[in-house]
């Protein structure tokens, strides 16, 4: 059984490494490392980038002779900003623009960052690219979450539209997309590949879908039709989509047994003492005051918690910092391995 599990994981890593054209590969961030660090808010810089990029796309579309359906525009927008991991405009912007404050700074190399992080203890065969932490609208998030918003979310969007064309209600189509994303997180881009099942990744994926829907749906849509083509009717404000669920110290990851044995001692030794600090508690209080769990978070809570899968509570610091070491549940990803 153990050999088969490891063989499956090795194959998954090899397959993931080969998918250079995929929009998102497994990337992790250690947001605990920035718990007691001040980070300047990058909301204005991010909003400016998102709206400028939309302006570039709409000017290009108006110059083309063919008409483009409204539902196609958000896909073209995401492809322009985040075509793949080797050619990402949003990633370059986040890393190169000095106005966007990051922790650790770009001066800290990959090896130094990894060795200071939760993932310092190696776990064969995982090699984790490390994303930095930024703050947007008062929310801490890894830069990888914006890759999820503009990368994997396009697959959510396709499944959502496919469901709607088949006559599904909005909620049915949303559920279709969310369930697909959860399977992908556990088998392809998360749990099976690097031993980390990120609820924050799933929230970023879903909010990317919600962002895409707003191009053409609802009373506050981003686009309107004119004689000369599509025009931006409303500015994109990322505060409407980035929420406390993006912060992996608040919307905690679920770690597989193998990863948890390496992560838990670091949490107990380094971060349990920081949990009750004023800096952390004030942030969490602010999160709780504004947190409105999304459709995705509610659906996954209902469907998985009842079945004992990916149980976050078992690994939350509030539950392991009382002197009793946390014990990863036996259900979840491990239950699917065999």
C-alpha positions as CSV (number, residue, x, y, z in Angstrom):
1,X,0.0,0.0,0.0
2,X,2.7,2.4,1.0
3,X,4.7,1.7,-2.2
4,X,1.7,2.3,-4.3
5,X,1.0,5.6,-2.5
6,X,4.5,6.9,-3.0
7,X,4.6,5.7,-6.6
8,X,1.3,7.6,-7.3
9,X,2.8,10.7,-5.8
10,X,6.0,10.5,-7.7
11,X,4.1,10.1,-11.0
12,X,1.9,13.1,-10.0
13,X,5.0,15.2,-9.4
14,X,6.6,14.2,-12.7
15,X,3.3,14.9,-14.6
16,X,3.0,18.3,-12.9
17,X,6.5,19.2,-13.8
18,X,5.9,18.3,-17.4
19,X,2.8,20.6,-17.6
20,X,4.8,23.8,-18.4
21,X,1.8,25.2,-20.3
22,X,-0.6,24.8,-17.4
23,X,-1.8,28.0,-15.8
24,X,-0.9,27.1,-12.2
25,X,1.6,24.7,-10.7
26,X,2.0,23.8,-7.1
27,X,3.3,26.8,-5.2
28,X,3.2,27.4,-1.4
29,X,3.7,30.4,0.8
30,X,4.4,30.6,4.5
31,X,2.2,33.3,5.8
32,X,3.0,32.5,9.4
33,X,6.5,33.8,8.7
34,X,5.0,37.3,8.2
35,X,2.7,37.2,11.3
36,X,4.5,39.9,13.3
37,X,5.7,41.9,10.3
38,X,4.2,45.1,9.0
39,X,3.4,45.0,5.3
40,X,2.2,48.0,3.3
41,X,-1.1,47.6,1.6
42,X,-0.9,47.1,-2.2
43,X,-4.6,47.5,-3.0
44,X,-4.2,50.7,-5.1
45,X,-1.3,49.2,-7.1
46,X,-3.1,46.0,-7.8
47,X,-6.4,47.7,-8.8
48,X,-4.4,50.0,-11.1
49,X,-2.8,47.0,-12.8
50,X,-6.1,45.0,-13.2
51,X,-7.9,48.0,-14.8
52,X,-5.0,49.0,-17.0
53,X,-4.8,45.5,-18.3
54,X,-8.5,45.4,-19.0
55,X,-8.2,48.7,-20.9
56,X,-5.4,47.2,-23.1
57,X,-7.6,44.2,-23.9
58,X,-10.7,46.2,-24.7
59,X,-8.8,48.5,-27.0
60,X,-7.4,45.5,-28.8
61,X,-10.8,43.9,-29.2
62,X,-12.3,47.1,-30.6
63,X,-9.6,47.2,-33.2
64,X,-10.4,43.7,-34.4
65,X,-13.0,43.3,-37.2
66,X,-14.9,40.4,-35.5
67,X,-17.2,40.6,-32.6
68,X,-16.5,38.8,-29.4
69,X,-19.2,37.5,-27.1
70,X,-19.2,39.0,-23.7
71,X,-18.7,35.7,-21.9
72,X,-15.5,35.3,-23.9
73,X,-13.9,38.5,-22.7
74,X,-13.0,37.4,-19.1
75,X,-11.2,34.4,-20.6
76,X,-9.2,36.5,-22.9
77,X,-8.4,38.9,-20.0
78,X,-7.1,36.0,-17.8
79,X,-5.1,34.6,-20.7
80,X,-3.5,38.0,-21.3
81,X,-2.6,38.5,-17.6
82,X,-1.7,34.9,-16.8
83,X,-1.1,32.7,-19.9
84,X,1.1,30.2,-18.0
85,X,3.7,29.9,-15.3
86,X,6.5,30.9,-17.7
87,X,4.9,34.0,-19.0
88,X,2.9,35.7,-16.2
89,X,2.3,39.4,-16.4
90,X,0.7,39.5,-12.9
91,X,3.6,37.6,-11.4
92,X,6.2,40.0,-12.9
93,X,4.2,42.9,-11.7
94,X,4.0,41.6,-8.1
95,X,7.7,40.9,-8.0
96,X,9.1,43.8,-9.9
97,X,7.0,46.8,-8.9
98,X,8.5,48.5,-5.8
99,X,5.1,49.9,-4.8
100,X,4.0,46.3,-3.9
101,X,5.4,45.5,-0.5
102,X,6.3,41.8,-0.2
103,X,7.5,39.6,2.7
104,X,10.1,38.2,2.4
105,X,11.5,40.8,0.1
106,X,13.0,39.9,-3.3
107,X,16.4,40.2,-1.7
108,X,15.8,36.9,0.2
109,X,16.6,34.0,-2.2
110,X,14.5,30.8,-2.6
111,X,16.8,28.7,-0.4
112,X,17.0,31.1,2.4
113,X,13.2,31.6,2.4
114,X,12.5,27.9,2.3
115,X,14.9,27.2,5.1
116,X,13.1,29.8,7.3
117,X,9.7,28.5,6.4
118,X,7.3,25.8,7.5
119,X,8.6,23.8,4.6
120,X,12.2,23.8,5.7
121,X,12.2,20.0,6.4
122,X,12.5,18.2,3.0
123,X,9.9,15.7,2.0
124,X,10.8,13.6,-1.1
125,X,9.9,14.1,-3.9
126,X,8.4,17.5,-3.3
127,X,10.2,20.6,-4.4
128,X,8.1,23.6,-3.5
129,X,8.3,27.0,-5.3
130,X,7.8,29.6,-2.6
131,X,5.5,32.6,-3.0
132,X,5.7,35.8,-1.0
133,X,3.1,37.4,1.2
134,X,1.4,40.7,0.4
135,X,-1.5,42.7,1.9
136,X,-4.5,43.8,-0.2
137,X,-7.3,45.7,1.4
138,X,-6.2,44.6,4.8
139,X,-6.1,40.9,3.9
140,X,-2.8,39.0,4.0
141,X,-2.3,36.5,1.1
142,X,0.3,34.7,-0.8
143,X,1.2,36.0,-4.3
144,X,0.3,32.6,-5.6
145,X,-3.4,33.3,-4.7
146,X,-3.5,35.8,-7.5
147,X,-2.2,33.1,-9.9
148,X,-5.1,30.9,-8.7
149,X,-7.6,33.7,-9.3
150,X,-6.4,34.3,-12.8
151,X,-5.3,30.7,-13.6
152,X,-7.3,27.8,-12.3
153,X,-10.4,29.9,-12.0
154,X,-10.8,29.9,-15.8
155,X,-11.5,26.1,-15.5
156,X,-14.1,26.9,-12.9
157,X,-15.6,29.5,-15.3
158,X,-15.8,27.0,-18.2
159,X,-17.6,24.4,-16.0
160,X,-19.9,27.0,-14.7
161,X,-20.9,28.1,-18.2
162,X,-21.2,24.5,-19.4
163,X,-23.7,23.8,-16.6
164,X,-25.7,27.0,-17.3
165,X,-25.9,26.0,-21.0
166,X,-27.3,22.6,-19.9
167,X,-30.0,24.4,-17.9
168,X,-28.5,24.2,-14.4
169,X,-29.4,26.9,-11.9
170,X,-26.6,29.3,-10.9
171,X,-26.1,27.4,-7.7
172,X,-25.9,24.1,-9.4
173,X,-23.4,25.4,-11.9
174,X,-21.3,27.0,-9.2
175,X,-21.3,23.7,-7.2
176,X,-20.2,21.9,-10.3
177,X,-17.2,24.2,-10.6
178,X,-16.4,24.1,-6.9
179,X,-16.4,20.3,-6.7
180,X,-14.1,20.1,-9.7
181,X,-11.7,22.5,-8.0
182,X,-11.7,20.5,-4.8
183,X,-10.8,17.3,-6.7
184,X,-8.0,19.1,-8.5
185,X,-6.7,20.5,-5.2
186,X,-6.6,17.1,-3.6
187,X,-5.2,15.2,-6.6
188,X,-3.2,17.5,-8.9
189,X,-2.2,20.9,-7.6
190,X,-2.3,20.4,-3.8
191,X,-2.6,17.4,-1.5
192,X,-1.2,14.7,-3.7
193,X,1.5,16.8,-5.2
194,X,3.0,18.6,-2.3
195,X,1.2,17.3,0.8
196,X,-0.7,20.6,1.3
197,X,-4.5,20.9,0.7
198,X,-5.1,24.7,0.7
199,X,-8.6,25.9,1.4
200,X,-7.3,29.4,0.6
201,X,-6.3,28.2,-2.9
202,X,-9.9,27.0,-3.4
203,X,-11.3,30.3,-2.2
204,X,-9.0,32.2,-4.6
205,X,-10.1,29.9,-7.5
206,X,-13.8,30.6,-6.6
207,X,-13.3,34.3,-6.3
208,X,-11.6,34.3,-9.7
209,X,-14.8,32.7,-11.1
210,X,-16.9,35.4,-9.3
211,X,-14.7,38.1,-10.9
212,X,-15.2,36.5,-14.3
213,X,-18.9,36.4,-13.9
214,X,-19.1,40.1,-13.1
215,X,-17.8,41.0,-16.6
216,X,-21.2,40.2,-18.0
217,X,-23.6,39.3,-15.2
218,X,-25.6,41.3,-12.7
219,X,-26.5,44.9,-12.3
220,X,-22.9,46.0,-11.6
221,X,-21.2,44.3,-14.5
222,X,-17.8,45.5,-15.7
223,X,-18.7,45.7,-19.4
224,X,-21.3,47.3,-21.5
225,X,-21.9,47.1,-25.2
226,X,-21.5,50.1,-27.5
227,X,-21.5,50.6,-31.3
228,X,-17.7,50.4,-31.3
229,X,-17.6,47.3,-29.1
230,X,-17.2,46.5,-25.5
231,X,-16.5,49.3,-23.0
232,X,-15.6,49.2,-19.3
233,X,-18.6,50.3,-17.4
234,X,-17.2,49.9,-13.9
235,X,-13.8,49.7,-12.4
236,X,-12.5,46.5,-10.9
237,X,-11.9,46.8,-7.1
238,X,-10.2,43.7,-5.8
239,X,-11.6,44.4,-2.3
240,X,-14.8,42.9,-3.6
241,X,-13.1,39.5,-4.2
242,X,-10.2,39.2,-1.8
243,X,-11.4,38.2,1.6
244,X,-10.1,36.6,4.9
245,X,-10.4,33.2,3.3
246,X,-7.2,34.0,1.3
247,X,-5.1,34.1,4.4
248,X,-3.6,30.6,5.1
249,X,-3.1,31.4,8.8
250,X,-6.8,32.1,9.2
251,X,-8.3,29.7,6.6
252,X,-5.8,27.1,7.6
253,X,-4.4,24.4,5.3
254,X,-4.9,20.7,5.7
255,X,-1.6,18.8,5.7
256,X,-1.3,15.2,4.8
257,X,0.2,12.8,7.4
258,X,3.7,13.0,5.8
259,X,3.7,16.8,5.6
260,X,2.1,17.3,9.0
261,X,4.8,15.4,10.8
262,X,7.3,18.0,9.5
263,X,5.1,21.1,9.9
264,X,3.6,20.5,13.3
265,X,6.8,20.8,15.4
266,X,7.5,24.1,13.8
267,X,4.0,25.4,14.5
268,X,4.2,24.3,18.1
269,X,7.7,25.7,18.7
270,X,7.6,29.0,16.8
271,X,4.0,30.0,16.2
272,X,2.1,28.9,19.2
273,X,3.9,31.6,21.3
274,X,2.9,34.2,18.6
275,X,-0.7,33.2,18.4
276,X,-1.8,35.4,21.4
277,X,0.2,38.4,20.3
278,X,-1.8,41.6,19.9
279,X,-0.7,41.9,16.3
280,X,-2.1,38.6,15.3
281,X,-5.3,38.8,17.5
282,X,-6.2,42.2,16.2
283,X,-5.9,40.9,12.6
284,X,-8.0,37.9,13.3
285,X,-10.7,40.0,15.1
286,X,-10.8,42.3,12.0
287,X,-11.1,39.2,9.8
288,X,-14.0,37.8,11.9
289,X,-15.8,41.1,11.7
290,X,-15.8,41.2,7.9
291,X,-15.7,37.5,7.0
292,X,-18.7,36.3,5.0
293,X,-18.0,32.7,4.0
294,X,-18.5,32.3,0.2
295,X,-20.6,29.7,-1.6
296,X,-17.5,27.6,-2.1
297,X,-16.5,27.6,1.6
298,X,-20.0,26.8,2.7
299,X,-20.4,24.0,0.2
300,X,-17.1,22.3,1.1
301,X,-17.8,22.7,4.8
302,X,-21.1,21.0,4.4
303,X,-20.0,18.2,2.2
304,X,-16.6,17.3,3.7
305,X,-16.8,18.1,7.3
306,X,-19.8,15.8,7.7
307,X,-17.7,13.0,6.2
308,X,-14.5,13.7,8.2
309,X,-12.4,14.8,5.2
310,X,-9.7,17.5,5.2
311,X,-10.7,18.5,8.7
312,X,-9.1,21.9,9.4
313,X,-10.0,22.0,13.1
314,X,-7.6,19.2,13.8
315,X,-4.7,21.3,12.7
316,X,-5.7,24.8,13.7
317,X,-3.3,26.5,16.1
318,X,-6.1,27.2,18.5
319,X,-6.5,23.4,18.9
320,X,-2.8,22.3,19.0
321,X,-1.3,25.1,21.1
322,X,-2.7,24.0,24.4
323,X,0.1,21.6,25.0
324,X,-1.5,18.7,23.3
325,X,0.1,17.9,20.0
326,X,-2.2,17.9,17.0
327,X,-3.1,14.6,15.5
328,X,-3.9,14.5,11.8
329,X,-7.1,12.7,11.0
330,X,-6.9,9.4,9.3
331,X,-9.6,10.3,6.8
332,X,-9.0,12.7,4.0
333,X,-6.3,12.5,1.3
334,X,-4.8,9.4,2.9
335,X,-8.2,7.6,2.7
336,X,-8.2,8.2,-1.0
337,X,-4.7,6.9,-1.6
338,X,-5.6,3.3,-1.5
